[in-house]
Amino acid sequence: MLQRILTGNILSMLKGLGIRVEQRVEVHIKHLEERPNVIFKGVKLYCANISFDSNVLLPQHVGLGKHASVGFGILTVTTINK
């Protein structure tokens, strides 16, 4: 389920940037480290550090998902496999 959510977040970001992709966007979660939940403006947010592979090249520090505008969902690129 989390892979589908992450795929949808990537597709939403691409659509917002006006980028259309012809191929299927794929995401594969490699590692999931759950973190303590956070309360933000009275809403309990699920927190985790997620390592994943995707066939989309994403920029460093892009925000994905809900609350990205306030610092949640920040992507840190660690390696690029060629």
Protein Blocks (a to p, Z undefined) as FASTA:
>chain_A
ZZmmmmmmmmmmmmmnopacfbdcddddfbdcddddddeehiacdddddddddfbdcdeh
iaedehklnopaiacdfbdcZZ
